Amino acid sequence: MKFSLVISVLLIVSVCAAQKVAITFDDLPLNGDLPPGVTRVQIARDAIAILNARHAPAAYGFINARKLEGNSDAADALKIWAATEPIGNHTYGHINLNTNPAEAFEREIDENEPSLELLAGKDGDWHWLRYPFLHEGETDEKRRAVRAYLQAHGYRVAQVTLDWEDYLWNSAYARCAAKSDAPSITWLKSSYLSIESSYLDLGRDLAKMVYGHDINHVLLLHLGAFSRTILPDALDLMQKKGFTFVTLEEAESDPVYEGDPDVGSKYGGTLLELWIEAKKIKFPPVMEKPYKQLQEICK
């Protein structure tokens, strides 16, 4: 009887500790350089297979249709992704709202829509916008103008609460793979997972600082050369830390996503970082990313 009671308690604790996270990808159909002999099609197929093997639900890919121009490999990769995964708007050419007028940003949203309609089909829910660079406007007026445009055109904002600039590893990996530099690739894996672990903890800490409790999270990743190599370990690490994978819709059903900092920011960042800035909360210490090493490795 006591043993059964202990097991029941452990199961309850385990369920309570599980934290929901939606996995999303930006900059489709391409990010970073490729190693020799690797195609965007292979990367897309392998990433989908890895997600399926981990029983992850549909993962939104946010597209820049300009990247399709003159690149049949990228176009085919995006077709493969959109055949099984949902897609959303990341603007036509990855425009930076903080350095462009609101009207130019809105035009880029509109220019991206024909490709979204074609790829997603009539039943696809592509009315989600992910801001490029996570820049939502450096002034209150610009930010509010774009938010009003999004609301008028039926868009929801695909927020981000977890981000460790994973794209930094893509081109670095492509260079090391081209040289068959196994020790450097081993370092890339270990450095990535160390940063991931630190930033998963940071996201949880920031949520508690802003809201006073845990929340559903939305993770930003980039589909690139390193994805096929690191995704299995990256997803396993998340599960070991108590995360369970859900859709973007389920993640953003958390009431915290109804709130809006409603202030411009020259820095941008995740939803949690924007709230930290708006509330003038002191940012906690965080592990430094190996920017210089990633830029110089395997050159």
SEGUDO-569596 format. One record per atom (N, C-alpha, C): y, z, x; atom name; residue number from 1. Coordinates in steps of 0.02 Angstrom, whole numbers, plus 50000, padded with zeros to 5 digits. Each point is the difference from the previous one (the first is absolute). Layout:
! SEGUDO-569596
Y,Z,X,CA,NUM
...
! end
This chain:
! SEGUDO-569596
49940,50000,50041,N,1
50060,50000,49959,CA,1
50063,50000,50043,C,1
49999,50045,50052,N,2
50058,50004,50044,CA,2
50011,49934,50037,C,2
49944,49970,50021,N,3
50005,49936,50036,CA,3
50031,49947,49955,C,3
49978,49998,49937,N,4
50028,49951,49953,CA,4
50074,50011,49989,C,4
50020,50064,49997,N,5
50070,50016,49990,CA,5
50042,49976,50059,C,5
49974,50012,50061,N,6
50036,49978,50060,CA,6
50009,49924,50001,C,6
49946,49965,49983,N,7
50003,49927,49999,CA,7
50052,49976,49949,C,7
50001,50032,49941,N,8
50048,49981,49948,CA,8
50071,50011,50024,C,8
50012,50056,50033,N,9
50067,50015,50025,CA,9
50021,49949,50052,C,9
49953,49983,50045,N,10
50016,49951,50052,CA,10
50016,49932,49970,C,10
49964,49981,49949,N,11
50013,49936,49967,CA,11
50069,50000,49968,C,11
50018,50055,49968,N,12
50066,50005,49968,CA,12
50055,49996,50052,C,12
49991,50036,50056,N,13
50050,49999,50053,CA,13
50006,49929,50029,C,13
49943,49967,50008,N,14
50000,49932,50028,CA,14
50039,49953,49955,C,14
49988,50004,49934,N,15
50035,49957,49953,CA,15
50075,50014,50002,C,15
50018,50065,50002,N,16
50071,50018,50000,CA,16
50034,49976,50064,C,16
49963,50001,50055,N,17
50029,49982,50064,CA,17
50009,49925,50008,C,17
49961,49961,49962,N,18
50005,49927,50005,CA,18
50069,49978,49980,C,18
50028,49955,50040,N,19
50068,49977,49987,CA,19
50000,49924,49994,C,19
50033,49975,49949,N,20
49998,49928,49985,CA,20
50048,49962,50044,C,20
49978,49940,50022,N,21
50043,49956,50039,CA,21
49984,49928,49982,C,21
50052,49960,49991,N,22
49992,49928,49989,CA,22
50012,49965,50067,C,22
49955,49954,50017,N,23
50007,49960,50061,CA,23
50036,49935,49982,C,23
50053,49984,50036,N,24
50036,49938,49988,CA,24
50013,49965,50068,C,24
50010,49935,49997,N,25
50012,49960,50060,CA,25
50064,49959,49992,C,25
50041,50000,50052,N,26
50062,49961,50000,CA,26
49994,49938,50043,C,26
50047,49954,49991,N,27
50009,49941,50043,CA,27
49944,49950,49994,C,27
49963,49999,49945,N,28
49948,49949,49993,CA,28
50034,49931,49996,C,28
49970,49948,50029,N,29
49931,49998,50025,CA,29
49993,50012,50075,C,29
50054,50018,50036,N,30
49991,50009,50072,CA,30
50047,50052,50028,C,30
49975,50035,50051,N,31
50040,50048,50037,CA,31
49975,50001,50072,C,31
50045,49991,50047,N,32
49982,50004,50071,CA,32
49963,49938,50024,C,32
49982,50002,50064,N,33
49966,49944,50033,CA,33
49924,50004,49988,C,33
49966,49944,50017,N,34
49927,49996,49993,CA,34
49967,49992,50068,C,34
49941,50030,50010,N,35
49961,49984,50060,CA,35
49972,49930,49994,C,35
49981,49969,50056,N,36
49969,49934,49997,CA,36
49937,50000,49956,C,36
49994,49949,49958,N,37
49940,49992,49960,CA,37
49998,50041,49936,C,37
50053,50039,49986,N,38
50003,50040,49939,CA,38
50049,49968,49952,C,38
49981,49997,49936,N,39
50042,49969,49950,CA,39
50024,50052,49949,C,39
50053,49982,49965,N,40
50025,50044,49946,CA,40
49948,50005,49944,C,40
49963,49947,49989,N,41
49947,50000,49949,CA,41
49947,50052,50018,C,41
49979,50002,50063,N,42
49951,50050,50021,CA,42
50026,50071,49990,C,42
50063,50011,50017,N,43
50029,50066,49994,CA,43
50001,50022,49927,C,43
50021,49955,49955,N,44
50002,50017,49929,CA,44
49930,50015,49973,C,44
49952,49958,50016,N,45
49932,50010,49976,CA,45
49971,50066,50025,C,45
50010,50014,50064,N,46
49972,50061,50029,CA,46
50033,50062,49971,C,46
50066,49997,49991,N,47
50035,50058,49972,CA,47
49976,50015,49929,C,47
49991,49949,49960,N,48
49975,50010,49932,CA,48
49930,50029,50001,C,48
49958,49976,50045,N,49
49932,50026,50006,CA,49
50000,50074,50021,C,49
50045,50018,50045,N,50
50005,50070,50022,CA,50
50023,50044,49943,C,50
50049,49978,49962,N,51
50024,50039,49943,CA,51
49944,50009,49948,C,51
49963,49946,49987,N,52
49945,50005,49952,CA,52
49946,50047,50024,C,52
49986,49999,50065,N,53
49948,50044,50027,CA,53
50018,50073,49994,C,53
50065,50014,49999,N,54
50024,50070,49992,CA,54
50015,50015,49927,C,54
49981,49955,49955,N,55
50010,50008,49928,CA,55
50073,50012,49982,C,55
50044,49968,50038,N,56
50072,50004,49985,CA,56
50015,49953,49942,C,56
50040,50021,49952,N,57
50018,49956,49944,CA,57
50049,49946,50023,C,57
50021,49959,49953,N,58
50045,49945,50015,CA,58
50060,50022,50041,C,58
50013,49964,50054,N,59
50055,50017,50046,CA,59
50054,49946,49996,C,59
50059,50019,49980,N,60
50055,49951,49995,CA,60
50017,49973,50069,C,60
50011,49933,50002,N,61
50027,49968,50058,CA,61
50068,49970,49982,C,61
50051,50019,50037,N,62
50068,49978,49984,CA,62
50018,49940,50044,C,62
50018,49944,49968,N,63
50002,49936,50034,CA,63
50071,49977,50015,C,63
50005,49961,50054,N,64
50061,49961,50017,CA,64
49979,49927,50000,C,64
50018,49963,49947,N,65
49976,49932,49992,CA,65
50025,49953,50054,C,65
50055,50016,50033,N,66
50024,49956,50054,CA,66
49948,49992,50055,C,66
49959,50051,50010,N,67
49949,49998,50053,CA,67
49945,49949,49986,C,67
49999,49972,49939,N,68
49950,49950,49983,CA,68
50020,49931,50026,C,68
50064,49991,50015,N,69
50026,49934,50018,CA,69
49969,49975,50066,C,69
49965,49944,49996,N,70
49971,49970,50060,CA,70
49944,50039,50031,C,70
49969,50045,49963,N,71
49946,50042,50027,CA,71
49943,50002,49951,C,71
49954,49953,50007,N,72
49944,49995,49952,CA,72
49953,50059,50006,C,72
49992,50028,50060,N,73
49958,50059,50009,CA,73
50028,50059,49961,C,73
50065,50010,50005,N,74
50032,50054,49963,CA,74
49995,49989,49925,C,74
50009,49937,49978,N,75
49995,49985,49929,CA,75
49930,50014,49973,C,75
49950,49979,50038,N,76
49931,50013,49979,CA,76
49984,50075,50000,C,76
50026,50036,50048,N,77
49989,50072,50003,CA,77
50030,50035,49939,C,77
50059,49977,49980,N,78
50032,50031,49942,CA,78
49962,49984,49935,C,78
49972,49940,49996,N,79
49959,49982,49941,CA,79
49939,50045,49996,C,79
49969,50013,50058,N,80
49941,50043,50002,CA,80
50018,50071,49977,C,80
50056,50025,50025,N,81
50022,50067,49981,CA,81
50014,50003,49924,C,81
50038,49953,49976,N,82
50021,50001,49929,CA,82
49942,49988,49953,C,82
49945,49973,50024,N,83
49942,49989,49957,CA,83
49966,50065,49980,C,83
50008,50053,50041,N,84
49967,50063,49985,CA,84
50047,50060,49998,C,84
50059,49994,50031,N,85
50047,50056,50004,CA,85
50066,49981,49967,C,85
50037,50048,49973,N,86
50064,49985,49969,CA,86
50053,49986,50053,C,86
50052,49964,49981,N,87
50055,49985,50046,CA,87
50067,50018,49967,C,87
50049,50013,50042,N,88
50066,50019,49976,CA,88
50054,49968,50042,C,88
50062,50013,49982,N,89
50058,49966,50029,CA,89
50028,50039,50060,C,89
50006,49966,50056,N,90
50029,50030,50061,CA,90
50059,49958,50024,C,90
50027,49960,49953,N,91
50053,49951,50009,CA,91
49973,49938,50037,C,91
50035,49945,49990,N,92
49977,49936,50027,CA,92
49996,49999,50076,C,92
50052,50025,50033,N,93
50002,49996,50073,CA,93
50008,50067,50035,C,93
49980,50055,49967,N,94
50004,50067,50030,CA,94
50073,50018,50017,C,94
50045,49991,49953,N,95
50071,50012,50009,CA,95
50015,50074,50005,C,95
50048,50017,50041,N,96
50022,50070,50009,CA,96
50059,50013,49953,C,96
49989,50041,49950,N,97
50054,50014,49952,CA,97
50059,50035,50033,C,97
49988,50040,50051,N,98
50054,50037,50031,CA,98
50049,49955,50038,C,98
49979,49940,50017,N,99
50044,49955,50037,CA,99
50016,49936,49962,C,99
49985,50000,49935,N,100
50014,49942,49958,CA,100
50028,50022,49932,C,100
50038,49957,49966,N,101
50026,50018,49934,CA,101
49943,50008,49949,C,101
50013,50039,49949,N,102
49951,50010,49947,CA,102
49980,49933,49968,C,102
50048,49955,49992,N,103
49986,49936,49968,CA,103
49951,49959,50041,C,103
50006,50002,50066,N,104
49953,49963,50043,CA,104
49930,50030,49995,C,104
49997,50065,49997,N,105
49935,50034,49994,CA,105
49967,49982,49933,C,105
50039,49999,49948,N,106
49973,49983,49934,CA,106
49975,49928,49997,C,106
50035,49954,50034,N,107
49977,49931,50004,CA,107
49933,49995,50034,C,107
49990,50041,50052,N,108
49936,49999,50036,CA,108
49943,50027,49958,C,108
50015,50048,49958,N,109
49949,50024,49952,CA,109
49980,49943,49954,C,109
50050,49965,49975,N,110
49988,49945,49953,CA,110
49962,49942,50034,C,110
50018,49984,50062,N,111
49967,49945,50035,CA,111
49927,50014,50014,C,111
49981,50062,50002,N,112
49931,50018,50014,CA,112
49955,49994,49938,C,112
50031,49999,49941,N,113
49962,50005,49938,CA,113
49954,49940,49985,C,113
50020,49937,50015,N,114
49954,49945,49986,CA,114
49932,50008,50035,C,114
50001,50022,50062,N,115
49937,50010,50037,CA,115
49960,50058,49970,C,115
50035,50052,49979,N,116
49966,50057,49968,CA,116
49967,49978,49935,C,116
50035,49962,49960,N,117
49973,49976,49936,CA,117
49939,49956,50011,C,117
50004,49956,50050,N,118
49946,49953,50014,CA,118
49938,50037,50025,C,118
50009,50047,50045,N,119
49944,50034,50031,CA,119
49969,50054,49956,C,119
50042,50036,49964,N,120
49976,50056,49960,CA,120
49972,49978,49933,C,120
50021,49942,49976,N,121
49977,49978,49934,CA,121
50037,50034,49944,C,121
49985,49979,49940,N,122
50037,50024,49942,CA,122
49988,50074,49986,C,122
49944,50026,50022,N,123
49984,50070,49987,CA,123
50019,50047,50057,C,123
50025,49973,50054,N,124
50017,50042,50058,CA,124
50063,50040,49990,C,124
49998,50063,50020,N,125
50059,50044,49994,CA,125
50035,50000,50068,C,125
50043,49950,50012,N,126
50033,49993,50064,CA,126
50072,50027,49999,C,126
50020,50031,49945,N,127
50068,50026,49995,CA,127
50007,50068,50034,C,127
49982,50003,50062,N,128
50012,50057,50043,CA,128
50038,49975,50061,C,128
50053,50036,50019,N,129
50038,49981,50060,CA,129
49992,50053,50054,C,129
49984,49976,50059,N,130
50002,50042,50060,CA,130
50059,49977,50042,C,130
50047,50045,50012,N,131
50059,49984,50039,CA,131
49981,49985,50073,C,131
50019,49941,50027,N,132
49989,49988,50072,CA,132
50036,50051,50043,C,132
49968,50021,50053,N,133
50026,50050,50046,CA,133
50010,50069,49967,C,133
49979,50007,49937,N,134
50013,50060,49960,CA,134
50075,50014,49999,C,134
50040,49947,49999,N,135
50073,50006,49994,CA,135
50019,49984,49928,C,135
50029,50048,49965,N,136
50016,49992,49929,CA,136
50075,49992,49988,C,136
50038,49991,50054,N,137
50073,49992,49994,CA,137
50036,50057,50035,C,137
50049,49983,50042,N,138
50034,50051,50039,CA,138
50057,50033,49962,C,138
50019,49972,49942,N,139
50051,50031,49958,CA,139
49972,50016,49931,C,139
50030,50048,49967,N,140
49978,50017,49932,CA,140
50006,49940,49954,C,140
50055,49963,50007,N,141
50014,49944,49955,CA,141
49948,49945,50007,C,141
49985,49982,50062,N,142
49951,49946,50012,CA,142
49931,50022,49975,C,142
49981,50060,50016,N,143
49934,50025,49979,CA,143
49994,49998,49924,C,143
50051,50024,49966,N,144
49998,50002,49927,CA,144
50001,49931,49970,C,144
50035,49953,50031,N,145
50002,49931,49974,CA,145
49930,49969,50001,C,145
49963,50009,50054,N,146
49933,49972,50005,CA,146
49952,50036,49953,C,146
50007,50065,49995,N,147
49958,50038,49953,CA,147
50011,49975,49928,C,147
50062,49985,49983,N,148
50014,49975,49933,CA,148
49968,49931,49990,C,148
50003,49958,50052,N,149
49968,49935,49997,CA,149
49925,50006,49989,C,149
49969,50045,50038,N,150
49928,50010,49993,CA,150
49981,50022,49930,C,150
50038,50047,49974,N,151
49986,50024,49932,CA,151
50007,49945,49949,C,151
50052,49959,50007,N,152
50013,49946,49953,CA,152
49946,49946,50003,C,152
49966,49994,50056,N,153
49949,49948,50009,CA,153
49928,50029,49998,C,153
49993,50060,49976,N,154
49934,50028,49988,CA,154
49962,50023,50062,C,154
50036,50015,50054,N,155
49967,50022,50062,CA,155
49995,50076,50005,C,155
49946,50022,50032,N,156
49994,50069,50023,CA,156
50005,50000,50076,C,156
50025,50054,50027,N,157
50005,50006,50073,CA,157
49934,50027,50027,C,157
49971,49964,50047,N,158
49939,50024,50034,CA,158
50023,50047,50056,C,158
50002,50063,49984,N,159
50024,50050,50047,CA,159
49950,50009,50058,C,159
50023,50034,50051,N,160
49958,50017,50057,CA,160
50012,50073,50016,C,160
49946,50037,50012,N,161
50007,50070,50023,CA,161
49965,50011,50067,C,161
49956,49953,50019,N,162
49964,50006,50064,CA,162
50009,49935,50039,C,162
50027,50006,50060,N,163
50012,49941,50042,CA,163
50004,50022,50073,C,163
49960,49968,50042,N,164
50004,50017,50072,CA,164
50012,49937,50042,C,164
50031,49949,49969,N,165
50016,49938,50036,CA,165
49938,49970,50033,C,165
49948,49993,49961,N,166
49936,49975,50026,CA,166
50006,49930,50030,C,166
50050,49961,49978,N,167
50009,49932,50025,CA,167
50011,49998,50076,C,167
50023,50056,50028,N,168
50013,50002,50072,CA,168
49938,49985,50041,C,168
49941,50012,49973,N,169
49937,49991,50036,CA,169
49973,49929,49994,C,169
50025,49959,49953,N,170
49969,49935,49988,CA,170
50007,49952,50059,C,170
50060,49987,50022,N,171
50010,49954,50055,CA,171
49973,50028,50066,C,171
50005,50066,50008,N,172
49972,50032,50060,CA,172
49925,49988,50003,C,172
49966,50007,49944,N,173
49928,49988,49998,CA,173
49984,49927,50014,C,173
50040,49954,49973,N,174
49988,49929,50011,CA,174
50002,49984,50075,C,174
50047,50029,50036,N,175
50005,49988,50072,CA,175
49939,50028,50037,C,175
49981,50061,49982,N,176
49943,50032,50034,CA,176
49934,49965,49984,C,176
49993,49978,49938,N,177
49939,49963,49981,CA,177
49996,49934,50038,C,177
50057,49968,50009,N,178
50002,49936,50037,CA,178
49977,50009,50072,C,178
50011,50059,50028,N,179
49980,50015,50069,CA,179
49933,50036,50003,C,179
49969,50012,49942,N,180
49937,50038,49997,CA,180
50007,50066,50038,C,180
50056,50033,49990,N,181
50016,50063,50035,CA,181
49974,50059,49958,C,181
49936,50016,50009,N,182
49968,50052,49960,CA,182
50033,50069,50007,C,182
50017,50023,50061,N,183
50032,50065,50006,CA,183
50067,50004,49962,C,183
50039,49946,50003,N,184
50064,50000,49964,CA,184
49989,50001,49925,C,184
49949,49964,49976,N,185
49985,50000,49928,CA,185
49978,50070,49978,C,185
49962,50034,50042,N,186
49980,50069,49985,CA,186
50061,50044,49994,C,186
50049,49991,50045,N,187
50062,50039,49995,CA,187
50038,49984,49936,C,187
50002,49936,49982,N,188
50034,49980,49938,CA,188
49970,50036,49940,C,188
49934,50003,49998,N,189
49967,50035,49944,CA,189
50017,50074,49999,C,189
49994,50033,50057,N,190
50012,50072,50002,CA,190
50073,50017,49986,C,190
50046,49960,50027,N,191
50071,50014,49987,CA,191
50017,49989,49927,C,191
49972,49948,49970,N,192
50011,49987,49929,CA,192
49977,50058,49957,C,192
49938,50022,50012,N,193
49972,50053,49959,CA,193
50036,50067,50010,C,193
50025,50012,50059,N,194
50039,50061,50012,CA,194
50065,49999,49961,C,194
50034,49943,50002,N,195
50062,49993,49961,CA,195
49986,50003,49926,C,195
49947,49966,49978,N,196
49982,50002,49929,CA,196
49989,50072,49977,C,196
49961,50038,50037,N,197
49985,50069,49981,CA,197
50064,50041,49995,C,197
50044,49992,50049,N,198
50063,50037,50000,CA,198
50044,49982,49940,C,198
50003,49936,49984,N,199
50044,49978,49946,CA,199
49970,50013,49931,C,199
49934,50003,49994,N,200
49971,50023,49937,CA,200
50019,50072,49987,C,200
49997,50041,50052,N,201
50021,50070,49993,CA,201
50074,50004,49985,C,201
50040,49958,50033,N,202
50072,50000,49988,CA,202
50015,49983,49927,C,202
49966,49949,49973,N,203
50013,49981,49931,CA,203
49987,50057,49951,C,203
49947,50037,50012,N,204
49985,50057,49958,CA,204
50053,50054,50008,C,204
50022,50012,50062,N,205
50051,50051,50012,CA,205
50066,49981,49967,C,205
50020,49936,50006,N,206
50063,49978,49971,CA,206
49998,50006,49924,C,206
49943,49983,49970,N,207
49994,50006,49927,CA,207
50011,50072,49977,C,207
49972,50047,50037,N,208
50009,50070,49982,CA,208
50072,50023,50011,C,208
50033,49972,50052,N,209
50070,50017,50012,CA,209
50045,49973,49945,C,209
49984,49940,49975,N,210
50042,49969,49949,CA,210
49984,50026,49930,C,210
49935,50002,49983,N,211
49980,50016,49932,CA,211
49970,50069,49991,C,211
49980,50031,50055,N,212
49969,50066,49995,CA,212
49926,49999,49987,C,212
49969,49941,50000,N,213
49928,49995,49986,CA,213
49975,49932,50025,C,213
49933,49993,50002,N,214
49969,49936,50019,CA,214
50015,49948,49947,C,214
49996,49937,50020,N,215
50013,49944,49954,CA,215
49948,49946,50011,C,215
49998,49951,49955,N,216
49965,49938,50013,CA,216
50039,49960,50052,C,216
49965,49969,50047,N,217
50035,49964,50053,CA,217
49990,49925,49995,C,217
50045,49963,50031,N,218
49994,49927,50008,CA,218
50006,49984,50074,C,218
49949,49967,50027,N,219
49996,49984,50071,CA,219
50022,49928,50012,C,219
50041,49990,50050,N,220
50021,49933,50022,CA,220
49962,49981,50063,C,220
49964,49944,49996,N,221
49967,49970,50058,CA,221
50020,49927,50006,C,221
49983,49969,50056,N,222
50014,49929,50011,CA,222
49935,49965,50021,C,222
49987,49943,49969,N,223
49939,49963,50014,CA,223
50010,49957,50062,C,223
49965,50017,50054,N,224
50008,49963,50063,CA,224
49937,50001,50041,C,224
50006,49979,50063,N,225
49942,49992,50044,CA,225
49961,50065,50010,C,225
50035,50056,50000,N,226
49967,50064,50013,CA,226
49965,50028,49939,C,226
50015,49973,49941,N,227
49974,50028,49938,CA,227
49924,50002,49999,C,227
49969,49945,50020,N,228
49926,49997,49998,CA,228
49968,50053,50044,C,228
50034,50017,50054,N,229
49972,50048,50048,CA,229
50013,50072,49980,C,229
50060,50014,49975,N,230
50020,50070,49990,CA,230
49991,50024,49928,C,230
49999,49955,49951,N,231
49996,50022,49930,CA,231
49941,50046,49985,C,231
49939,49985,50022,N,232
49945,50046,49984,CA,232
50013,50071,50022,C,232
50022,50009,50062,N,233
50014,50068,50025,CA,233
50061,50030,49966,C,233
50050,49959,49986,N,234
50061,50025,49967,CA,234
49984,50026,49930,C,234
49959,49963,49963,N,235
49982,50022,49932,CA,235
49955,50061,50002,C,235
49954,50001,50048,N,236
49956,50058,50007,CA,236
50040,50063,50015,C,236
50051,49994,50043,N,237
50042,50058,50016,CA,237
50036,50026,49938,C,237
50024,49955,49959,N,238
50034,50021,49939,CA,238
49953,50038,49954,C,238
49939,49975,49993,N,239
49952,50034,49958,CA,239
49981,50068,50028,C,239
49994,50005,50066,N,240
49985,50064,50032,CA,240
50056,50051,49988,C,240
50061,49975,49994,N,241
50057,50044,49987,CA,241
50010,50015,49926,C,241
49953,49977,49959,N,242
50002,50019,49929,CA,242
50034,49950,49954,C,242
50014,49940,50025,N,243
50032,49950,49957,CA,243
49947,49960,49963,C,243
50016,49983,49938,N,244
49957,49956,49960,CA,244
50041,49940,49980,C,244
49970,49941,50001,N,245
50037,49938,49990,CA,245
50007,49983,49925,C,245
50061,49982,49980,N,246
50014,49981,49931,CA,246
50045,49938,50000,C,246
50012,49973,49941,N,247
50044,49942,49994,CA,247
50073,50022,50007,C,247
50043,49951,50012,N,248
50072,50014,50003,CA,248
50024,50028,49933,C,248
49975,49971,49946,N,249
50021,50024,49934,CA,249
49983,50074,49990,C,249
49939,50019,50020,N,250
49980,50070,49992,CA,250
50040,50046,50045,C,250
50011,49978,50061,N,251
50039,50042,50046,CA,251
50070,50013,49973,C,251
50032,49947,49974,N,252
50068,50008,49976,CA,252
50005,50025,49928,C,252
49943,50019,49972,N,253
50002,50035,49936,CA,253
50020,50073,50010,C,253
50000,50023,50062,N,254
50025,50067,50016,CA,254
50073,50004,49980,C,254
50020,50052,49962,N,255
50070,50005,49977,CA,255
50052,49999,50055,C,255
49981,50015,50062,N,256
50051,50000,50054,CA,256
50030,49931,50010,C,256
49962,49948,49981,N,257
50026,49932,50010,CA,257
50051,49980,49947,C,257
50011,50042,49951,N,258
50052,49987,49951,CA,258
50069,50019,50028,C,258
50001,50041,50052,N,259
50063,50020,50031,CA,259
50026,49948,50048,C,259
50065,50002,50013,N,260
50032,49951,50044,CA,260
50056,50035,50039,C,260
49999,49996,50067,N,261
50054,50031,50038,CA,261
50069,49972,49981,C,261
50003,49937,49980,N,262
50061,49969,49974,CA,262
50058,50003,50049,C,262
49986,49993,50064,N,263
50053,49998,50051,CA,263
49982,49946,50051,C,263
50052,49966,50025,N,264
49988,49952,50052,CA,264
49981,50033,50065,C,264
49965,49962,50043,N,265
49980,50028,50065,CA,265
50000,49944,50052,C,265
50035,50012,50056,N,266
49999,49950,50053,CA,266
49935,50001,50040,C,266
49961,50054,49991,N,267
49937,50007,50036,CA,267
49941,49974,49959,C,267
50000,50010,49935,N,268
49943,49982,49959,CA,268
49942,50046,50013,C,268
49940,49977,49982,N,269
49941,50041,50011,CA,269
49959,50010,49938,C,269
49951,50043,50005,N,270
49956,50015,49943,CA,270
50039,50037,49946,C,270
49970,50005,49941,N,271
50031,50038,49946,CA,271
50013,50071,50022,C,271
49953,50029,50035,N,272
50008,50070,50023,CA,272
50056,50006,50051,C,272
50005,49952,50045,N,273
50054,50001,50050,CA,273
50068,49992,49967,C,273
50004,49957,49948,N,274
50063,49992,49964,CA,274
50021,50064,49965,C,274
49951,50035,49971,N,275
50016,50064,49968,CA,275
50021,50052,50052,C,275
49966,50001,50057,N,276
50018,50047,50053,CA,276
50073,49988,50021,C,276
50018,49936,50007,N,277
50069,49983,50019,CA,277
50049,50019,49945,C,277
49983,49984,49938,N,278
50045,50015,49944,CA,278
50011,50074,49991,C,278
49946,50039,50009,N,279
50005,50073,49991,CA,279
50024,50036,50062,C,279
50009,49961,50055,N,280
50023,50029,50064,CA,280
49952,50055,50025,C,280
49936,49986,49994,N,281
49948,50045,50026,CA,281
49986,49983,50073,C,281
49991,50050,50041,N,282
49986,49988,50070,CA,282
49931,49968,50008,C,282
49997,49944,50035,N,283
49937,49964,50009,CA,283
49956,50037,50049,C,283
49936,50009,49983,N,284
49955,50038,50044,CA,284
49981,49961,50062,C,284
49975,50033,50052,N,285
49977,49965,50060,CA,285
49942,49954,49984,C,285
49995,49944,50036,N,286
49947,49952,49988,CA,286
49979,49969,50066,C,286
49937,49981,50004,N,287
49975,49968,50061,CA,287
50037,49935,50014,C,287
50020,49990,50062,N,288
50036,49939,50018,CA,288
49952,49941,50006,C,288
50019,49944,49972,N,289
49958,49940,50004,CA,289
50007,49969,50070,C,289
49946,49968,50024,N,290
50001,49971,50068,CA,290
50032,49931,50002,C,290
50063,49996,49981,N,291
50034,49935,49995,CA,291
49997,49961,50065,C,291
50019,50032,50056,N,292
50003,49965,50064,CA,292
49931,49976,50022,C,292
49950,50043,49993,N,293
49932,49981,50021,CA,293
49974,49942,49959,C,293
50013,50000,49935,N,294
49977,49946,49956,CA,294
50035,49935,50016,C,294
50062,50004,50020,N,295
50037,49940,50018,CA,295
49977,49970,50066,C,295
49978,50042,50046,N,296
49984,49977,50067,CA,296
49926,49988,50013,C,296
49956,50029,49959,N,297
49929,49997,50015,CA,297
49974,49928,49999,C,297
49956,49986,50048,N,298
49965,49935,50006,CA,298
50047,49940,50010,C,298
50059,50012,50027,N,299
50044,49944,50015,CA,299
49988,49976,50072,C,299
! end
